[in-house]
Amino acid sequence: MFQYRHVSWWYWLATVPLLVMGLMGRNEAFYWAMALTVAQWIHFTLRDRSLTSFPVQVRMGYLGLLMLGQWDPFHFIYYIQLAGTSAMVLFGYCPLARFMSLMPWNRREPFSRSLVIRTILAPPTRGSILQGLPPEPARSA
């Protein structure tokens, strides 16, 4: 039924129902989603042997958003996370990874409107969005 998927896809798939349950009023599901994200964080930290690898950064950002959503004014973040995590599971498009790729320590070119547009519109890619971005178009003189 399922073709081979990378372990990270299975982590995200397991996170989706936890977000749904949390949004349906089972607040403890958000804590389970946090625990699962911590497990992912540990897994990818050990795999990459780095606290600064891109997959580790994405998990830390995701965990931070989960924790921020516990504060009532930011509860809406869970809806955004559900949409983004669902997009990751269904289409391989991770909005958080794309946002993280725009951080100064992750990009190799100056921040620009063109970079943001290319980052948002780049098709889903296997692996990291950092390697999947199309190059900046050449400018005519």
C-alpha positions in Angstrom: 0.0 0.0 0.0 2.6 2.5 1.1 5.8 2.8 -0.9 9.0 3.3 1.1 9.0 6.6 2.9 11.9 8.2 4.8 11.6 7.9 8.6 10.9 11.7 8.8 7.7 11.3 6.8 6.5 8.7 9.3 7.2 11.1 12.2 5.2 13.8 10.5 2.4 11.4 9.6 2.2 10.4 13.3 2.1 14.1 14.3 -1.0 15.0 12.2 -3.6 13.0 14.2 -2.0 14.4 17.4 -2.6 17.9 16.2 -6.2 17.0 15.1 -6.9 15.5 18.5 -5.5 18.6 20.3 -7.6 20.9 18.2 -10.6 18.8 19.0 -10.1 19.6 22.7 -7.7 16.9 23.9 -4.9 19.3 25.0 -2.7 16.3 26.1 -2.3 15.4 22.4 -0.3 18.6 22.0 2.1 17.3 24.7 2.3 14.0 22.9 3.1 15.9 19.7 5.8 17.8 21.6 7.2 14.5 22.9 7.3 13.1 19.4 9.0 16.2 18.1 11.6 15.9 20.9 12.2 12.2 19.8 12.7 13.5 16.2 15.0 16.1 17.4 17.1 13.6 19.3 17.0 11.1 16.3 18.2 13.7 13.8 20.8 15.2 16.2 22.3 11.8 16.7 22.1 10.9 13.0 23.7 14.2 11.8 26.0 14.5 14.9 25.1 18.2 14.9 22.8 20.5 16.7 22.9 22.9 13.8 22.0 20.6 10.9 19.0 21.7 8.9 16.7 18.8 9.9 17.5 19.5 13.6 16.8 23.2 13.1 13.4 22.4 11.6 12.5 20.1 14.5 13.5 22.8 17.0 11.4 25.4 15.2 8.5 23.0 15.1 8.8 22.3 18.8 9.1 26.0 19.6 5.8 26.6 17.7 4.1 23.7 19.5 5.2 25.3 22.9 4.1 28.8 21.8 0.7 27.4 20.8 0.1 26.5 24.5 -0.2 30.2 25.2 -3.8 31.2 24.5 -3.1 34.2 22.2 -1.1 31.9 20.0 -3.3 28.9 19.9 -4.1 29.6 16.3 -0.5 28.4 15.5 -1.7 24.8 15.8 -4.0 25.3 12.8 -1.1 26.6 10.8 1.0 23.6 12.0 -1.7 21.2 11.0 -1.9 22.7 7.5 1.8 22.7 7.1 2.4 19.2 8.5 -0.5 17.9 6.3 1.2 19.6 3.3 4.4 17.8 4.2 2.8 14.4 4.5 0.6 14.7 1.4 2.8 16.6 -1.0 6.3 16.7 0.4 6.0 20.5 0.8 7.3 21.8 4.1 6.5 25.5 4.7 8.5 25.6 7.9 11.6 24.2 6.2 11.2 26.9 3.5 10.9 29.6 6.1 14.0 28.2 8.0 16.0 28.2 4.7 15.6 31.9 4.6 17.3 32.5 7.9 20.7 34.2 7.5 22.7 31.2 8.7 21.1 28.9 6.2 21.2 30.9 3.0 24.1 31.4 0.6 22.7 34.5 -1.2 21.5 37.9 0.0 17.9 38.1 1.2 15.7 39.4 -1.6 12.2 39.3 -2.9 13.3 37.0 -5.7 14.8 34.5 -3.1 11.5 34.5 -1.1 9.4 33.9 -4.2 11.7 31.1 -5.5 11.7 29.5 -2.0 7.9 29.5 -1.7 7.3 28.4 -5.3 10.0 25.8 -5.6 8.4 22.4 -6.1 8.6 19.8 -3.3 12.0 18.2 -3.3 13.4 15.0 -1.8 15.8 15.9 0.9 16.5 19.5 2.0 15.0 22.6 0.4 18.4 24.1 0.8 19.6 21.9 -2.0 16.4 22.1 -4.0 16.1 25.8 -4.6 16.5 26.9 -8.2 19.4 29.3 -8.8 18.8 32.9 -9.1 18.0 33.9 -12.7 20.9 35.7 -14.5 20.3 39.4 -14.9 20.8 41.0 -18.2 23.1 43.9 -18.4 
